[in-house]
Amino acid sequence: MNESDRIWDELDNIYTRWGISEIPFSESASTLGQSRIQEVFTGRTRELREVLNLFKGRERKRLLVYGWIGIGKTAFILEILSLLQRKAKDTLTAYISLPQDTDLATAALIALAREMEDDEWAQQQLNQMGLYPKNTLFKRKTKFKAGVSIMGGEMEEEVIAITKPKYPSLSFEDLLQRALQKYKRVVIAIDDLDKQDPARVRQLLLDAQGLLKGGAWFILSGHPFGLTRDILIVERGLFDLALKLEEMDQSTMYTMLVNYLNSARPQKSKRDRDDRYAVYPFTPETARMLCEKSGGVPRWLNRLGSYVLLKAAELKADVITPEILQQGFSYANQQVRGQLGLTSEDFILLDLVLEKGILSDENVSYEDLQRLKVQEFSEILPIIDKLMQRDLIRRLPSDRATEFAPTPFLLPPEENVDDAHNQKNDNNQIL
């Protein structure tokens, strides 16, 4: 047996002892698939009731689901779409994560066309945009030889050339009318507006007012840092419901952890929440510690849980004790700090947040701004947004000031010193 086979079998044995087939956690709900979403989705009872009640009405609605990065917006939207597919057979649902440099009309056109696999015109729209349709479409030409009748003509197929839609809003409306001939309702979910530049998001929404007020239901998602909620919702009246997702309570997070672990267990080995082995290889104590560390944010639970299991597997642990858990947290700290694409300015700002504990437009000094080579606090907001996307800092819910703090992935400075000291001692022992 070679080394790679030995390591693979060793890891198989570890995960088998834990009763799971794989690490079940995922940073993005969009990668889970609908069946897995149903398995792990937890909580949000009030929010689900508020949204689903709207679908009992006849009039189409425009919904905005907003909340901070990682709070579970995608999972919430996918759960709604999954429910509609199961319970409302007269409804066609379509989902898309908003691509960069794409307007909302084009995104909606792509999402709807992908769901209309049997509609040739819909598939032509995808083909013309350079996207893969269900079947490759061809344009047929007939060639004739001199003096030969039509019956003797030769058929030649040529792949249709790729071009962008000239009028995406009109193309979408045409496709929507075709869909509404078969379905009572069409729901288009456009996710991840928060991954775009905030100024661009505002312009996209303003440009799409006609689209959003058309015949389809729309569900859009974003976070308040990039949406300027008062302008978009109150003054412009773009949305019938703006639903904010808040952090989850610890009991719900514990249930979510159980659900994730159960999703990686054989059907006969799934456990109820109150079973002390429901969170194995965590103990009930370390499971609660992990949930508390996650701060009610689903993505943080997923990322931290994944890092802890990776570290526990490396240590060949049978169970995740508090000591193993802390080593997993240290490993998470190392991984998020070592992400590719971080610049010197990113690290300066990150150090500044760690030094102050809370960074705000009220406590930042002129010397702090000089370190970042800027003149005003607003100039560092793009850096802040980048660090928020990478789970390095988080925005605090404060109406008094714009405040930011480290995420749970970053250990306090004194713990970083201890980690470095321990690593140095380990290296000396190896030498």
C-alpha positions, 0 to 999 in steps of 0.5 A: 500500500502506498502512502496516499492509500494509507492516509486515505484509509486512515482518514476513512477510519477516523470519519467512520469512528465519528459516524459521518461520511464527510465534513458536512459543513458548507460555506454557501447554501447554494452548493448544497442542493435542494435536498440537503437544504431541506435536511439542514434548514433550521429556524426562521419560523416567523420570517417564513410565515411572513413570506409564505403568507404572501404567496396565498395572494393573487397579486405578484410581490417584490421581496427584499431579503437582507441581512449581514454577510453569512446570516443565511439569506441564500439558504432562506431563499432556497428553502422558500423556492424548494417549498414552492416547488413541492407545494405549489405545482402551478408556480415556476421558480428560478434562482440565480446568483447575480453575476458580475457586470450583469444587469438585473434584466439579463440575470432574470432572463438567464434564470428563467430560460434555464428553467424552461428547458423544453422551450426552444425560444428560451434555449435560443436566448441562452445560446445567444448569450454564450450559455449552455442550453439543454440542447445545442441549437443549430441553424439549418441551411439548404444547399442546391446544386445547379439544376437539382430540385428541392428534393435533391438539396443538401442540408447543412447545420451551422451553430448559431452565433453568440450575441448578447441580448440587445433589449434584455428587459423586453426579451425577459418580458416575452419569455415571461409571457410564454412561461405564464401560459403554462404557469399561474405564477413565476418567481425569480430569485436574484441572490448576492447583490451584496457582492457588487459595489454598493453604488452599482447595486443602487443603480441596478435597482433604479434601472430595473424599476420597470422590470421589478414592477412587471408580471413576475414575482421577484426575491432579491437579497443583499446586505444593508451596507450596500443597499441604502435601505431608506432610499430603495424601500421607502422613497422608491417603493421598489419592494412590497416586503423588506425582511431582515434576517437577524442572528439566530439564538443558541438553541437554534444554532445547536439544532442546526449543528445536529442537522448538519451532522445528521446529513452526513450520517447513514439514515439508520444512524441519524439522531434526535437533538436531545440525544447526547451523541447527536453532535458526536464527535463533539460533546454537548459541551464543545457543541455549545461552545462552537455555537456560542463562538459562531455568534448566531451566524450560520456561515460562521458555524459552517466555517468554524465547524469545518476547521475544527473537524479538519484539525481533529482529523489531523490530531486523530482525535476520537472526540472533540474535547475543549482542548481539541476545540481550541486547537481548531479555533487556532487553526481557523485563525491561521487559515483566515489570516492566510487567505490569498489576495490580501494586501498590505493595506488589508493587514494594516486595517485588520491590525487596527481593528484588533488593536482598538477592539471596535473601529468606528468613524468616531474613534479612528484618528488622523494618525490611523488614517495616515497609516492607511494612506487616506484622508477620510474614513469613507475611503477605507470602506471598500477595504472594510467591505472586502474584509467583511466578505472574507469573514475577517471583520464584521459590522456591529448593529449600532445606530450611533456610529459605523462600528466594526469588530473582529469576527470569531475567526480571529483570536485576541492578540494575546492568544496569537502570541501564545500560538506563535510561542507554542509553534516556536517551541514545537519547531525547536523540539523537532530540531 
